[in-house]
Amino acid sequence: MKMVGSWFFLLISLQGYEALSTPNVNCLIINLDYVNCIWSEQRIPEVNFTFFSNRFIKGNMEECTTYLQEKSYAVGCRLSYNKSDRFSTLTTKLVHQSNSYVQNHNLKSMVKLYPPVNLSVEMNKDPELNLYWNNSRNTLCIESEVRYRINNNKWQTSTPSKEQKYAVAFPLKSSRYEFQVRARVNSICGESKFWSEWSQPIQWDSMKGNNITDISGSSMSVWKPVLSLVGTMTLFILSCMLVYRERERLRFILIPIVPNPGKNLDDNVEAWLPISKEMCFQPNFTELACPVREYSLVPQTGSVSESESNLSILTDQSDCLSFCSSSASTFPVTSENEQAGIE
């Protein structure tokens, strides 16, 4: 039992050691304003480390005052920056319980600027299409790179330059130009490994003679009324179809369709009645034939003549009901003289 407990404790210790042995601190100077040191770029750490640095000064290590957090875990630290700090060595240390990890950082080439801003395009009389912009830092240590394309074709990239201007000679007629700019610290001041992100694109249309800085917004402004019109028409068509269908249903219930008297009712009965004609016109009962009798008046004084006796007619009695009589009945009638004598 002790052996199992020892192996289990050793396994837990190795897993913890593996998790703590992976942190790697990467520091980057952002726009020559401050320094970001990140130790968890790929995943969120399983523990919260305590970060220390020498603040570019040899001596005692100081704990971070501004932590960068993600999901309640510290993933980085923001440090202040001075111009001379870029050419000094920064020492960092991560600590968790009894474990510590020390690294030295040379930040000369670890600079990333903000993208250029305020792009504008002008056409002069030469003719020449001129692009202007402003870098995030007004210094001779910054170089810029321009890329442009015509009518959404392949991008063309310029040679890096310290100027904040770029010209396209003899621009094509009936064409649309799109420009973007990025910047970095040049080799005179210690070239940086990192370019800034590309700026927001700007367009110039030779037909309209203007420039648009927010392409996504402009394209959306064009499509927005079109999409609104299409959506409105779709809703209108669906509403009409629904109203027509409900109207036909109500008309069938409230105002039944009257059959055409000029047509044969037997042929069209199923078209206007919800039931079949067999159910309507086939009788479900049987009527038995009964005899028909005629009664003749027979006087008491005389006998019935042959002609008078023949007046009593009886029909075929094979299907007659049991209570029907099979012979003709006669009632005696007194003569007028006898009636007078009686009176």
C-alpha positions as CSV (number, residue, x, y, z in Angstrom):
1,M,0.0,0.0,0.0
2,K,2.9,2.3,0.8
3,M,4.4,1.6,-2.6
4,V,1.2,2.6,-4.4
5,G,1.0,5.8,-2.4
6,S,4.6,6.6,-3.2
7,W,4.2,6.0,-7.0
8,F,1.0,8.1,-7.0
9,F,2.8,11.0,-5.2
10,L,5.7,10.7,-7.6
11,L,3.3,10.9,-10.6
12,I,1.6,14.0,-9.3
13,S,4.9,15.6,-8.6
14,L,6.2,14.9,-12.1
15,Q,3.0,16.3,-13.7
16,G,3.3,19.4,-11.6
17,Y,7.0,19.8,-12.5
18,E,6.2,19.4,-16.2
19,A,3.5,22.1,-16.1
20,L,5.9,24.5,-14.3
21,S,8.9,23.8,-16.5
22,T,7.3,25.2,-19.6
23,P,6.9,28.9,-19.1
24,N,8.9,31.1,-21.5
25,V,8.8,34.9,-21.1
26,N,8.7,37.0,-24.3
27,C,9.1,40.8,-24.0
28,L,8.2,43.3,-26.7
29,I,8.4,47.1,-26.8
30,I,5.1,48.5,-28.0
31,N,5.3,51.7,-30.0
32,L,8.3,52.9,-27.9
33,D,5.8,53.5,-25.1
34,Y,5.9,50.5,-22.8
35,V,7.0,46.9,-22.6
36,N,4.8,43.9,-22.5
37,C,6.2,40.6,-21.1
38,I,4.1,37.6,-21.9
39,W,4.7,34.1,-20.5
40,S,1.6,32.3,-21.8
41,E,1.1,32.9,-25.5
42,Q,-0.2,29.4,-26.5
43,R,-2.4,28.5,-23.5
44,I,-3.6,29.7,-20.2
45,P,-1.2,28.7,-17.4
46,E,-2.4,26.2,-14.8
47,V,-1.0,28.3,-11.9
48,N,-0.6,32.0,-11.2
49,F,3.1,33.0,-11.4
50,T,4.6,36.0,-9.6
51,F,6.7,38.1,-12.0
52,F,9.8,40.0,-11.1
53,S,12.1,42.2,-13.2
54,N,15.2,44.4,-12.6
55,R,13.6,47.3,-14.5
56,F,16.6,47.6,-16.7
57,I,18.8,48.4,-13.7
58,K,21.2,46.0,-12.2
59,G,20.3,45.2,-8.6
60,N,17.3,44.0,-6.7
61,M,14.3,42.5,-8.6
62,E,10.9,44.3,-8.3
63,E,7.5,42.6,-8.5
64,C,5.2,43.5,-11.3
65,T,2.7,46.3,-10.5
66,T,0.5,45.8,-13.6
67,Y,-0.4,42.2,-14.5
68,L,-2.1,41.2,-17.7
69,Q,-4.8,38.7,-16.9
70,E,-6.9,36.2,-18.8
71,K,-9.7,34.1,-17.2
72,S,-8.4,35.1,-13.7
73,Y,-4.9,33.9,-14.5
74,A,-1.9,36.2,-14.8
75,V,-0.4,35.8,-18.3
76,G,1.8,38.8,-18.6
77,C,3.2,42.0,-17.1
78,R,3.4,45.6,-18.4
79,L,6.5,47.6,-17.6
80,S,7.3,51.3,-18.1
81,Y,9.8,52.2,-20.8
82,N,12.6,54.8,-21.3
83,K,14.6,55.5,-24.5
84,S,17.7,54.0,-23.0
85,D,16.0,50.9,-21.9
86,R,16.0,49.5,-25.5
87,F,19.8,49.1,-25.4
88,S,19.9,47.6,-21.9
89,T,19.4,44.0,-20.8
90,L,16.1,43.2,-19.1
91,T,16.2,40.3,-16.6
92,T,12.9,38.6,-15.7
93,K,12.0,36.0,-13.1
94,L,8.8,33.9,-12.7
95,V,8.2,32.4,-9.3
96,H,5.7,29.8,-8.1
97,Q,6.1,28.4,-4.6
98,S,9.7,27.1,-4.5
99,N,10.2,27.2,-8.3
100,S,11.7,30.1,-10.1
101,Y,12.6,30.8,-13.8
102,V,15.1,33.5,-14.8
103,Q,15.6,34.9,-18.3
104,N,17.6,37.8,-19.9
105,H,16.2,39.8,-22.7
106,N,17.9,42.0,-25.4
107,L,15.1,44.3,-26.7
108,K,17.0,46.2,-29.3
109,S,15.2,44.5,-32.2
110,M,12.0,43.8,-30.2
111,V,10.0,46.8,-31.2
112,K,6.5,46.9,-32.8
113,L,4.9,50.2,-33.8
114,Y,1.3,51.1,-34.2
115,P,0.0,51.2,-37.8
116,P,0.2,54.6,-39.7
117,V,-2.9,56.8,-39.6
118,N,-4.6,59.7,-41.4
119,L,-4.1,58.3,-44.9
120,S,-5.1,60.6,-47.8
121,V,-4.9,60.5,-51.6
122,E,-4.6,63.5,-54.0
123,M,-4.3,63.8,-57.8
124,N,-2.0,66.6,-59.1
125,K,-1.7,68.0,-62.6
126,D,1.4,66.0,-63.7
127,P,-0.7,63.6,-63.6
128,E,0.4,61.9,-60.4
129,L,-1.5,60.1,-57.6
130,N,0.0,61.1,-54.2
131,L,-0.5,59.2,-51.0
132,Y,0.1,60.8,-47.6
133,W,0.0,59.4,-44.0
134,N,1.2,60.0,-40.5
135,N,3.3,57.5,-38.5
136,S,2.6,56.9,-34.8
137,R,6.0,58.3,-34.0
138,N,7.5,61.4,-35.6
139,T,11.1,60.3,-35.8
140,L,13.7,59.7,-38.5
141,C,14.2,56.2,-37.1
142,I,11.0,55.0,-38.7
143,E,10.7,53.7,-42.3
144,S,7.4,52.9,-44.1
145,E,6.3,50.4,-46.7
146,V,3.4,51.0,-49.1
147,R,1.3,48.4,-50.9
148,Y,-1.4,49.1,-53.5
149,R,-3.6,47.3,-56.0
150,I,-5.7,48.3,-59.0
151,N,-9.2,47.1,-59.3
152,N,-8.8,44.4,-56.6
153,N,-5.9,42.8,-58.5
154,K,-2.6,41.5,-57.0
155,W,-0.9,43.8,-54.4
156,Q,2.2,45.7,-55.4
157,T,4.7,46.6,-52.6
158,S,7.1,49.6,-52.6
159,T,10.6,49.8,-51.3
160,P,10.8,51.0,-47.6
161,S,11.4,54.7,-47.3
162,K,11.7,57.3,-44.5
163,E,9.3,59.6,-46.3
164,Q,5.6,59.7,-45.4
165,K,4.6,60.1,-49.0
166,Y,4.2,57.8,-52.0
167,A,3.4,58.7,-55.6
168,V,1.9,56.7,-58.5
169,A,2.8,58.3,-61.8
170,F,0.2,58.3,-64.7
171,P,-2.6,56.4,-62.9
172,L,-4.8,54.4,-65.1
173,K,-8.1,55.9,-66.2
174,S,-11.4,54.2,-65.2
175,S,-9.6,52.4,-62.4
176,R,-9.8,52.1,-58.6
177,Y,-6.7,52.2,-56.5
178,E,-6.4,50.8,-53.0
179,F,-3.5,51.7,-50.6
180,Q,-2.2,50.4,-47.2
181,V,0.9,51.4,-45.2
182,R,2.9,49.8,-42.4
183,A,6.0,51.0,-40.4
184,R,9.0,49.8,-38.4
185,V,12.2,51.1,-36.8
186,N,14.9,51.3,-39.5
187,S,18.5,50.0,-39.4
188,I,19.9,53.4,-38.5
189,C,18.4,53.2,-35.1
190,G,18.7,49.4,-34.7
191,E,16.4,47.7,-37.1
192,S,13.3,46.0,-35.6
193,K,12.3,42.4,-36.5
194,F,8.6,43.4,-36.4
195,W,6.6,45.5,-38.8
196,S,3.5,47.2,-37.6
197,E,0.1,45.9,-38.7
198,W,-1.2,47.3,-42.0
199,S,-3.1,50.5,-41.8
200,Q,-6.8,50.9,-42.6
201,P,-7.1,50.8,-46.4
202,I,-7.9,53.8,-48.5
203,Q,-9.3,53.9,-52.0
204,W,-9.2,56.4,-54.8
205,D,-11.6,56.1,-57.8
206,S,-10.5,57.8,-61.0
207,M,-14.2,58.1,-62.1
208,K,-15.3,59.8,-58.9
209,G,-12.1,61.6,-58.1
210,N,-12.4,61.0,-54.3
211,N,-10.9,58.8,-51.6
212,I,-12.6,56.5,-49.1
213,T,-10.8,55.5,-45.9
214,D,-13.5,53.1,-44.5
215,I,-13.9,50.6,-47.3
216,S,-16.0,48.1,-45.2
217,G,-18.3,50.9,-44.1
218,S,-18.6,52.3,-47.7
219,S,-19.4,48.9,-49.1
220,M,-21.9,48.2,-46.3
221,S,-23.5,51.6,-47.0
222,V,-24.1,50.5,-50.6
223,W,-25.5,47.1,-49.8
224,K,-27.6,48.2,-46.9
225,P,-30.4,49.8,-48.9
226,V,-30.3,46.9,-51.4
227,L,-30.6,44.3,-48.6
228,S,-33.4,46.4,-47.0
229,L,-35.3,46.5,-50.2
230,V,-34.9,42.8,-50.9
231,G,-36.0,42.0,-47.3
232,T,-39.1,44.3,-47.6
233,M,-40.2,42.8,-50.9
234,T,-39.7,39.2,-49.5
235,L,-41.8,40.0,-46.4
236,F,-44.5,41.6,-48.6
237,I,-44.7,38.6,-50.9
238,L,-44.9,36.2,-48.0
239,S,-47.7,38.3,-46.4
240,C,-49.7,38.4,-49.6
241,M,-49.4,34.6,-50.0
242,L,-50.5,34.1,-46.4
243,V,-53.5,36.4,-46.8
244,Y,-54.6,34.8,-50.0
245,R,-54.4,31.4,-48.6
246,E,-56.4,32.3,-45.5
247,R,-58.9,34.2,-47.6
248,E,-59.5,31.1,-49.8
249,R,-59.9,29.0,-46.6
250,L,-62.4,31.4,-45.1
251,R,-64.3,31.7,-48.4
252,F,-64.6,27.9,-48.6
253,I,-66.0,27.8,-45.0
254,L,-68.3,30.8,-45.0
255,I,-69.4,30.9,-48.6
256,P,-69.6,27.4,-50.1
257,I,-69.1,27.1,-53.9
258,V,-72.4,27.0,-55.7
259,P,-72.5,24.3,-58.4
260,N,-73.1,25.2,-62.0
261,P,-76.7,24.2,-63.0
262,G,-75.6,23.9,-66.6
263,K,-73.4,20.9,-65.9
264,N,-74.4,17.4,-65.0
265,L,-74.7,17.3,-61.2
266,D,-73.8,13.6,-61.1
267,D,-70.5,14.2,-62.8
268,N,-69.5,17.2,-60.7
269,V,-70.9,16.2,-57.3
270,E,-67.5,15.3,-55.9
271,A,-66.0,18.6,-57.0
272,W,-68.3,20.8,-54.8
273,L,-69.3,18.4,-52.0
274,P,-66.8,17.0,-49.5
275,I,-68.5,13.6,-49.7
276,S,-68.8,11.2,-52.6
277,K,-72.0,10.8,-54.6
278,E,-72.3,7.2,-53.7
279,M,-72.9,8.1,-50.1
280,C,-75.6,10.7,-51.1
281,F,-77.7,8.9,-53.7
282,Q,-77.6,5.2,-52.8
283,P,-80.6,4.2,-50.6
284,N,-79.9,2.0,-47.6
285,F,-83.4,0.6,-47.1
286,T,-85.7,-2.0,-48.9
287,E,-89.4,-1.2,-49.5
288,L,-91.7,-4.2,-49.7
289,A,-94.6,-4.1,-52.1
290,C,-98.1,-4.4,-50.6
291,P,-101.4,-5.3,-52.4
292,V,-103.7,-2.7,-53.7
293,R,-107.4,-3.3,-53.1
294,E,-110.5,-1.8,-54.6
295,Y,-113.8,-2.1,-52.7
296,S,-117.2,-2.4,-54.5
297,L,-120.7,-1.8,-53.1
298,V,-122.8,-4.9,-53.2
299,P,-126.6,-4.5,-52.6
300,Q,-128.3,-7.0,-50.4
301,T,-131.2,-7.8,-52.7
302,G,-129.2,-8.8,-55.7
303,S,-126.2,-10.8,-56.5
304,V,-123.0,-9.3,-57.7
305,S,-122.6,-9.2,-61.4
306,E,-119.6,-10.7,-63.1
307,S,-118.5,-7.3,-64.3
308,E,-118.8,-5.7,-60.9
309,S,-117.0,-8.6,-59.2
310,N,-114.1,-8.1,-61.6
311,L,-113.6,-4.6,-60.3
312,S,-111.9,-6.1,-57.3
313,I,-108.2,-6.2,-58.4
314,L,-105.5,-7.7,-56.3
315,T,-101.8,-7.3,-57.0
316,D,-99.1,-10.0,-56.7
317,Q,-99.1,-11.1,-53.0
318,S,-95.8,-13.0,-53.0
319,D,-93.9,-10.1,-51.3
320,C,-96.8,-8.8,-49.2
321,L,-96.6,-8.4,-45.5
322,S,-98.2,-11.0,-43.3
323,F,-101.0,-8.7,-42.2
324,C,-102.2,-8.0,-45.8
325,S,-105.4,-9.8,-46.8
326,S,-105.4,-12.1,-49.8
327,S,-109.1,-11.6,-50.8
328,A,-111.3,-8.7,-51.6
329,S,-113.7,-7.6,-48.9
330,T,-117.3,-6.4,-49.6
331,F,-119.6,-4.5,-47.3
332,P,-123.4,-5.0,-47.5
333,V,-125.3,-1.9,-48.5
334,T,-129.0,-1.5,-48.0
335,S,-131.1,-0.3,-50.8
336,E,-132.9,3.0,-50.9
337,N,-136.4,1.4,-50.6
338,E,-135.5,-0.5,-47.6
339,Q,-134.0,2.5,-46.1
340,A,-137.3,4.4,-46.7
341,G,-139.3,1.6,-45.2
342,I,-137.2,1.6,-42.2
343,E,-137.7,5.2,-41.8
